[in-house]
Amino acid sequence: MYFSYLHVLDLFSSHQTHTLPFFTNNRFFLLIFCFVPIFPQFCHLPLPLVFSNLGFCSSRSLDVLWIVKDQSFLDLKHTIEELRCGLNSPPINPFASGCTEFGKLIRVSLHGAQVTSWKNEHGEELLFTSSKAIFKSPKAMRGGIPICFPQFGTCGSLELHGFARNRMWFIDDNPPPLPAYDSIGKSFVDLLLKSSEEDMKCWPHSFEFRLRVSLTSDGDLNLISRVRNINGKPFSFSFAYHTYLLVSDISEIRIEGLETLDYLDNLLQKERFTEQGDAITFESEVDRVYLGSPNAIAVLDHERKRTFVIRKEGLPDVGVWNPWDKKAKSMVDMGDEEYKHMLCVDGAVIEKPVILKPGEEWTGRLQLSVVASSFCSERLGLDRDGL
Ligand SMILES: O=P(O)(O)OC[C@H]1O[C@@H](O)[C@H](O)[C@@H](O)[C@@H]1O
């Protein structure tokens, strides 16, 4: 069944008595929209729409979730009215069109549990998405944050970066509790992937993968992955948050925090080298895995005068990738010049895969923040241990 804004709006209005107390009592909420123009191919999937905080469930189709911060009920109502006014016009992206201005938000696709947008308070996008990105199952679209699991790159016999990014995930209505500091004062959604019969054929291990995506009051994007072995036997996996940062000009970018580390160079058959420079800069294709990195690194965008701070836990390695001009030209889902505006910096576990015994669980946390580049490294707390 194809699903339009109208259904979403009806859903809000017909449950107004339920939604009102929630929106008036909470500054943060999770706003869930089905968005046909972005992922029409997924709309036939019957998935439960769950507003667990609101105390009601409805079985509807949906594929894209929006996590929005600091919206009062009045703002939301206003937005809904604006969308209502546009109902007779062809479907458009309400966020891209500027007819709504939510400020800080995250967009997540159930396909791959891929974060596809992260915006700051000015509505500026912080993650790269290629203009040629293909939003078509079963492949992950080029951009955002694909989840690489249970394999990073070509480190095993599975498809490149594993199958998790190419599967439909589900909203996890009742996840096992996380520590209080992972939940308080945040807007979040919990997603779940379980091993399917098809996946068992190529990777014969039963697992539950839970991902919490949350937006903090400061606008930080937090990702918490929990992988549980529900098998009778141990298994191992590699993993990465394949994070496409949107940058002004790759030639002006430097990464701090990886200097002096050893790295595996994927362009030279994974040969091991030691980084020599003061910081990582870019003037040609880079495809590396830095090993045993500190838990905080910074990506400085000189031209935009802003710095991405990446904090992580349980993720010792960092993938760094930019395809540069030649490879970009060979990719069907990447514009020829777009490599200039992206840089993948992935919190990851690659060199020493995680080994989980039956019943064990692994957790990998990533926090992305953006600060003005006038902050110096000391103030960023790059030497701080973890999140
Ligand atoms: O095209 P994909 O499958 O998304 O992969 C993109 C790149 O992802 C990087 O992480 C890998 O190190 C590269 O080797 C790879 O080319």
The ligand as an SDF file (V2000), in Angstrom:
LIG
                    3D

 16 16  0  0  0  0  0  0  0  0999 V2000
   31.1420    1.4620   -2.3630 O   0  0  0  0  0  0  0  0  0  0  0  0
   31.0230    0.9700   -0.9580 P   0  0  0  0  0  0  0  0  0  0  0  0
   30.7290   -0.5060   -0.8990 O   0  0  0  0  0  0  0  0  0  0  0  0
   30.0620    1.7580   -0.1440 O   0  0  0  0  0  0  0  0  0  0  0  0
   32.4450    1.1450   -0.3110 O   0  0  0  0  0  0  0  0  0  0  0  0
   33.0630    2.3660   -0.3330 C   0  0  0  0  0  0  0  0  0  0  0  0
   34.4440    2.3150    0.3100 C   0  0  0  0  0  0  0  0  0  0  0  0
   34.2760    2.1130    1.6840 O   0  0  0  0  0  0  0  0  0  0  0  0
   35.4940    2.1910    2.4150 C   0  0  0  0  0  0  0  0  0  0  0  0
   35.2300    2.0180    3.7690 O   0  0  0  0  0  0  0  0  0  0  0  0
   36.4210    1.1150    1.9380 C   0  0  0  0  0  0  0  0  0  0  0  0
   37.6200    1.1680    2.6720 O   0  0  0  0  0  0  0  0  0  0  0  0
   36.6710    1.2880    0.4610 C   0  0  0  0  0  0  0  0  0  0  0  0
   37.5540    0.2900   -0.0080 O   0  0  0  0  0  0  0  0  0  0  0  0
   35.3490    1.2550   -0.2910 C   0  0  0  0  0  0  0  0  0  0  0  0
   35.5870    1.5130   -1.6430 O   0  0  0  0  0  0  0  0  0  0  0  0
  1  2  2  0
  2  3  1  0
  2  4  1  0
  2  5  1  0
  5  6  1  0
  6  7  1  0
  7  8  1  0
  7 15  1  0
  8  9  1  0
  9 10  1  0
  9 11  1  0
 11 12  1  0
 11 13  1  0
 13 14  1  0
 13 15  1  0
 15 16  1  0
M  END
$$$$
